[in-house]
C-alpha cells in the first residue's frame, strides 16, 4: 500500500530487461539463452502469462526465447529485501543473484550485468519499514511479503530489528502454518538475523480441529466435541515441532461465535497434556480486550527467559541432510528419495560455496 511492491516489481523487471539488452548488444558474457533462469514478475496472478515467448516481431526486438511471469511476492528480490540488514547488504545480495548460465554451465550474476546498483536505487525507499497503526492506535510495522509457500514467509529483518529497539515486546507473524512459516522463521530468518524468540504463539481454531477430525466445511457450525478431539493430534504435531526449537509454546484459540465451551475445553485439555497452555482469544469480537489474557501470559513467559532457541540443523550440515532433517523432523517423512540428477545439483551448489546456507522448503499450505 506504500509502493513497496511496485518498487520490487520494477527492480526485478529492470534486471530482466538488462539481461535481454545485454544479449541483444553482443552477449559479451556468453549467456546461454536456453539457460536464462531470471523471469519477470507482476503483482497479479495471471495464469496466461506463466509461460510466454518474448522478443517476437523481428530482429530489432531481440532473439525470441521462452520465459514467463511470476507474481511479485514470489520474486527473489522480495525475499532479498526482507533478509537484508541495510542498503549495502541489499546491494551485495542483489549482486549475488544468479540470472543465467553459460554453455559450460558457469553462473552469471546480476553484478556481471551491472544491475545491482540500479536495482538498489529503485529499492532505496522500499527498504524503509512502513509504520502504521491498528484500530486501537497501537504502532505496527508492515513491511515485505515474501510468498510463504516458496520463499520464507516472514516480514523484513529491518522491521523486526527496528521494533526490538522501540518496544518492550515484539510480535511478528510467519505465515502458512507452523510447519511452514514457523520452520522458515526459525531456520532462516532467525539464523541469518541473529534473532532468538522468547515464546511462540500457535494459533488454532475449533473449526480447524473439526476439519482435521473429518468434518466437512458445510457442517462445521454444530457442536462436535468428538471431531475436535479427533483433529487435535494435528495441533499436537505443531506443538512438538515448535518445541523442538527450544522455545515455549502458547496456543491461542481464535474464537468463532459458533464455538461451544465444551469444544474449547477439549482443545485446552489436549494442549495441557502436551505440556503447553491454551488460552481463548476473542480479539475478533472485543479487540485488544478480548486477547488481554493471552497477551499477559505471553509476556510473563517471555520475561522468564526459559527459551533456549536453536535451529534444528547446523550450518555445516550437507544440503541433502538439511532437507532430510526438515522432511523427517517437521513433516515426519520416513525417507527422502532423490535421484542422481538432484544429488548432483546439490553437490554442485556445495562446490560453488552454497553448502552453508539454510534450506527454503517449497510446499503448499495444506
C-alpha positions, 0 to 999 in steps of 0.5 A: 500500500506504500509502493513497496511492491511496485518498487520490487516489481520494477527492480526485478523487471529492470534486471530482466530487461538488462539481461535481454539488452545485454544479449541483444548488444553482443552477449559479451558474457556468453549467456546461454539463452536456453539457460536464462533462469531470471523471469519477470514478475507482476503483482497479479496472478495471471495464469496466461502469462506463466509461460510466454515467448518474448522478443517476437516481431523481428530482429530489432526486438531481440532473439525470441526465447521462452520465459514467463511471469511470476507474481511479485511476492514470489520474486527473489528480490522480495525475499532479498529485501526482507533478509537484508540488514541495510542498503549495502547488504541489499546491494551485495545480495542483489549482486549475488543473484544468479540470472543465467548460465553459460554453455559450460554451465558457469553462473552469471550474476546480476553484478556481471550485468551491472544491475545491482546498483540500479536495482538498489536505487529503485529499492532505496525507499522500499527498504524503509519499514512502513509504520502504521497503526491498528484500530486501537492506535497501537504502532505496527510495522508492515513491511515485505511479503515474501510468498510463504509457500516458496520463499520464507514467509516472514516480514523484513529483518529491518522491521523486526530489528527496528521494533526490538529497539522501540518496544518492550515486546515484539510480535511478528507473524510467519505465515502458512502454518507452523510447519511452514512459516514457523520452520522458515522463521526459525531456520532462516530468518532467525539464523541469518538475523541473529534473532532468538524468540522468547515464546511462540504463539500457535494459533488454532481454531475449533473449526480447524480441529473439526476439519482435521477430525473429518468434518466437512466445511458445510457442517462445521457450525454444530457442536462436535466435541468428538471431531475436535478431539479427533483433529487435535493430534494435528495441533499436537504435531505443531506443538512438538515441532515448535518445541523442538526449537527450544522455545515455549509454546502458547496456543491461542484459540481464535474464537468463532461465535459458533464455538461451544465451551465444551469444544474449547475445553477439549482443545485446552485439555489436549494442549495441557497434556502436551505440556503447553497452555491454551488460552481463548482469544476473542480479539475478533469480537472485543479487540485488544480486550478480548486477547488481554489474557493471552497477551499477559501470559505471553509476556510473563513467559517471555520475561522468564527467559526459559527459551533456549532457541536453536535451529534444528540443523547446523550450518555445516550440515550437507544440503541433502541432510538439511532437507532430510532433517526438515522432511523427517523432523517437521513433516515426519517423512520416513525417507527422502528419495532423490535421484542422481540428477538432484544429488548432483545439483546439490553437490554442485551448489556445495562446490560453488560455496552454497553448502552453508546456507539454510534450506527454503522448503517449497510446499503448499499450505495444506 
